[in-house]
């Protein structure tokens, strides 16, 4: 599954541009709360990563 979204903060004009390819494991994590996935997203701002 491909997910693409942008995030912007109130304190900066910079936007995080995410391009993510979700594996079944990451998708399952997302559907059960996504805590692990969100933690990894924080580290991949402006990068493309297969989670």
Secondary structure, 3 states (H helix, E strand, C coil): CEEEEEEECCCCCCEEEEEEECCHHHHHHHHCCCHHHHHHHHCCCCCEEEC
